[in-house]
Amino acid sequence: MAARGVEVGEKVRIRHGDRKGKLGVVIAHERRKTQSRLWNGRIEIKQHLTYVVEFDEDISQRRVPGSYLDLV
C-alpha cells in the first residue's frame, strides 16, 4: 500500500527504483510543479508532492513520490 500523507520523521521503505528495499527517514516534503505542452498547443501544469528521504546507510538523500514509499 502506498504511503500518502507521510509525516516528517516517519520511517519508510522504498518500493521501486534503484533504492528498492532500503530503509530511510522522511526529513521533509515539498510540492513540485511540472509542465508539458499538449498536442493542441496548451500547457498543462501538474503539482506533485514529493518526500525527501534520508537513508540509514551512507547513501545520499533522495526526493521520492509517495507512491514509492511503504511505512515501516
Secondary structure, DSSP 4 states (H G I P E B T S, - for coil): ----SPPTT-EEEE-SSTTTT-EEEEEEEEEEEEEEE-TTS-EEEEEEEEEEEEESSS---EEEEGGGEEE-
